[in-house]
Amino acid sequence: MIKLCYIANIRIPTERAHGIQIAKTCEALGHEGMDVTLVVPRRMNTIRTNVYDYYGVRKNFKTVFLPTIDLINFGKIGFSIQSVLFAVASFIYLLRNDFQVFYSRNRLPLLFSLCVSGKKIWEVHDAKSGVRTDFLLKRISGIVAISRGLKVFYEEKKVLKEKIIVAPDGVSIDRFFITESQLEVRKKLGLPLDKKLVLYTGQLYGWKGVQTLADAAVLLGQEVNTIFVGGSSKHQSDFRQRNYDSRIILFPQQTYDKIPYFLKAADVLVLPNTAKESISNLYTSPMKLFEYMASGVSIVASRIPSICEVLNDTNATLVEADNPKAFADGLQKVFHNPVEAKRVAGQAKKDSLQYDWSVRARTIINFCNSQ
């Protein structure tokens, strides 16, 4: 059995999506036969639930918390110091244990791991440049890119094609087998029962395109409510000040287990990612995309390269990015053509099967074995 060490410099459990992604990846790798150990820093955490219960994952991987000094609240300098301390701690841990594969989203722990024998796999989520990156790229065993855009970026940095695979983020299909009706779910969540519901889940960052959706919301009639689920309290407050309209409803960030119910409650789900920033236009692989698909609810999304790696005109309604009227028109198209909308949503649900976390894990394992 291959022993893999997943090194992640994050607070875990965390409310952020990357915590879910890491936990589900470890679970899936363990389920597919790897002996997985997740190594993270011991940090201050208001979440008292353990990793397995918080994310609803099986205990088929180990979690090790390494002692570090939590300096995250001291800004960039504090984070830099903490990152170095964790990299050193993880390096010492690797020296004391026997792993065949070192896997991480973080460059610094991988750089330290170069001094230990074993395969080094870097999972990339954005486009990195600089001396540290160039040094690492020449020495690691391989790259797992979450999008084709990232694969192209790193191939242009002279990484051999055979050393890079694309493994988009994934979804747990079984979480979307919900027996309650849409009406029952709306009652449970306290959502309007007599409105068409447009829904977005996730952070309220600018590059997510949420302002485009908010601007589109006010172009729709009073019979439509647009719901934003997620974002920090500060971001929600700022967003509400910019978009004070009774048709726009904000919900605080929800626990992982509640998201499928919010999706079930909606008539349309929206990915309004901007085309103005590279991370959105070319590189992202949003987990919400795959959750949207698995929910079987209609999707309206930006027609940009990163999203079009997964969505197309057979499984979604694609519209011009950063154009509120285009989004409003796309939403109206779904509302006015329910039979076609149901067919397209059904295709998206069918397509989501290829993005189950277990499929992704097998892709990564085969890649690790080939390097």
FENFEN-V770448 format. One record per backbone hydrogen bond with DSSP energy under -1.0 kcal/mol. CO is the residue of the C=O (numbers start at 1). NH is the residue of the N-H. If there is no record, write none. Layout:
co->CO nh->NH
co->CO nh->NH
This chain:
co->2 nh->35
co->3 nh->100
co->3 nh->101
co->4 nh->37
co->5 nh->103
co->6 nh->39
co->8 nh->10
co->16 nh->19
co->17 nh->21
co->18 nh->22
co->19 nh->23
co->20 nh->24
co->21 nh->25
co->22 nh->26
co->23 nh->27
co->24 nh->28
co->25 nh->29
co->26 nh->30
co->27 nh->31
co->28 nh->32
co->29 nh->34
co->30 nh->33
co->35 nh->4
co->36 nh->62
co->37 nh->6
co->38 nh->64
co->39 nh->8
co->40 nh->66
co->50 nh->54
co->51 nh->55
co->52 nh->57
co->58 nh->60
co->62 nh->38
co->64 nh->40
co->66 nh->42
co->69 nh->71
co->71 nh->74
co->72 nh->75
co->74 nh->78
co->75 nh->79
co->76 nh->80
co->77 nh->81
co->78 nh->82
co->79 nh->83
co->80 nh->84
co->81 nh->85
co->82 nh->86
co->83 nh->87
co->84 nh->88
co->85 nh->89
co->86 nh->90
co->87 nh->91
co->88 nh->92
co->89 nh->93
co->90 nh->94
co->91 nh->95
co->92 nh->96
co->94 nh->97
co->100 nh->119
co->101 nh->5
co->102 nh->121
co->103 nh->7
co->104 nh->123
co->107 nh->111
co->108 nh->112
co->109 nh->113
co->112 nh->115
co->113 nh->116
co->119 nh->102
co->120 nh->141
co->120 nh->142
co->121 nh->104
co->122 nh->144
co->124 nh->146
co->130 nh->134
co->131 nh->135
co->132 nh->136
co->133 nh->137
co->134 nh->138
co->136 nh->139
co->136 nh->140
co->142 nh->122
co->143 nh->165
co->144 nh->124
co->145 nh->167
co->147 nh->151
co->148 nh->152
co->149 nh->153
co->150 nh->154
co->151 nh->155
co->152 nh->156
co->154 nh->159
co->155 nh->158
co->160 nh->163
co->161 nh->164
co->163 nh->143
co->165 nh->145
co->171 nh->357
co->172 nh->175
co->173 nh->176
co->174 nh->177
co->176 nh->178
co->181 nh->185
co->182 nh->186
co->183 nh->187
co->184 nh->188
co->185 nh->189
co->186 nh->190
co->186 nh->191
co->196 nh->225
co->197 nh->267
co->197 nh->268
co->198 nh->227
co->199 nh->270
co->200 nh->229
co->205 nh->208
co->206 nh->209
co->207 nh->274
co->209 nh->213
co->210 nh->214
co->211 nh->215
co->212 nh->216
co->213 nh->217
co->214 nh->218
co->216 nh->219
co->217 nh->220
co->221 nh->224
co->223 nh->196
co->225 nh->198
co->226 nh->249
co->227 nh->200
co->228 nh->251
co->229 nh->202
co->232 nh->236
co->233 nh->237
co->234 nh->238
co->235 nh->239
co->236 nh->240
co->237 nh->241
co->238 nh->242
co->239 nh->243
co->243 nh->245
co->245 nh->248
co->247 nh->226
co->249 nh->228
co->251 nh->230
co->255 nh->258
co->258 nh->262
co->259 nh->263
co->260 nh->264
co->261 nh->265
co->263 nh->266
co->268 nh->199
co->269 nh->300
co->271 nh->302
co->277 nh->281
co->278 nh->282
co->278 nh->283
co->279 nh->284
co->281 nh->306
co->286 nh->289
co->287 nh->291
co->288 nh->292
co->289 nh->293
co->290 nh->294
co->291 nh->295
co->293 nh->296
co->298 nh->269
co->299 nh->317
co->300 nh->271
co->301 nh->319
co->302 nh->304
co->304 nh->308
co->307 nh->310
co->307 nh->311
co->312 nh->316
co->317 nh->301
co->319 nh->303
co->323 nh->327
co->324 nh->328
co->325 nh->329
co->326 nh->330
co->327 nh->331
co->328 nh->332
co->329 nh->333
co->330 nh->334
co->331 nh->335
co->332 nh->336
co->337 nh->341
co->338 nh->342
co->339 nh->343
co->340 nh->344
co->341 nh->345
co->342 nh->346
co->343 nh->347
co->344 nh->348
co->345 nh->349
co->346 nh->350
co->347 nh->351
co->348 nh->352
co->350 nh->353
co->351 nh->354
co->352 nh->355
co->353 nh->356
co->355 nh->171
co->356 nh->360
co->357 nh->361
co->358 nh->362
co->359 nh->363
co->360 nh->364
co->361 nh->365
co->362 nh->366
co->363 nh->367
co->364 nh->368
co->365 nh->369
co->366 nh->370
